[in-house]
């Protein structure tokens, strides 16, 4: 079974969701028959490489809530992270643009160092206050993940692997993904947000048992012809035919969560919310697992 995941390095829920998926797969009876494919997503494609000042204050200002309220939200995220062995230093996180980090991710995959690279970058941003828009920081983290420094600098000095990033972004737009993390199971079922280990495990088991059954295509546009948990479509252009080969372009049940607060995910614009958003298929998965 195939799992496609859209994620941004600058999204705290993406780090949490990745860890929850890892723990769910450790309990999943067919984990050795699962392939996980990670896709790029950018919460703010127009952001400068680096942003100064407090991330928490910036998000609070953007959405018109108090700093105290936003700090409370981040403390709750840190508690959820600690429950699965992560160290979320929310007061140290740095804003910026993740495009170059995503390009390096695709390069790391091409040389067989994807997991090591993701682990190091995520820990750097999530726990150590690393600025992922700074090239020297990216070089340091990438080399610590086992990549060759000269090759890393060559990628950063060009637009190599930019097409791969743009293809992922376009594909996300074409199937209505506007918040991350989004997990697409068996190219058919969507789970939006860091929903918890048990919920993800239940979704895995449901999708596994339902292999071979394909839903009837829904009429209309939006999220693969279906209805999302708040925001259908994100305005992205569909990927070309060559980019769509083997991709989950027919994921009729993808849940894209809600833009802004909600869904245990980060919506475009960078706001992070609670852990309660999922689509009707995810609800079925959760009911099935209980």
Secondary structure, DSSP 8 states (H G I E B T S, - for coil): -EEEEEE-TT-HHHHHHHHHHHHHHHH-TTGGG-EEEEEE--S-TTS-SEE-S-HHHHHHHHHT--HHHHHHHHHHHHHHHHHTT----GGG--EE--HHHHHHHHHHHHTT-HHHHHHHHHHHHHHH---TT-HHHHHHHHHHTT--HHHHHHHHTS-TTHHHHHHHHHHHHHTT--EE-EEEETTTEEEES---HHHHHHHHHHHHHTTT------SSSSBTTB--SS----------HHHHTTS-TT-TB-----SSS-TTSEETTS-B--S----HHHHHHHHHH-
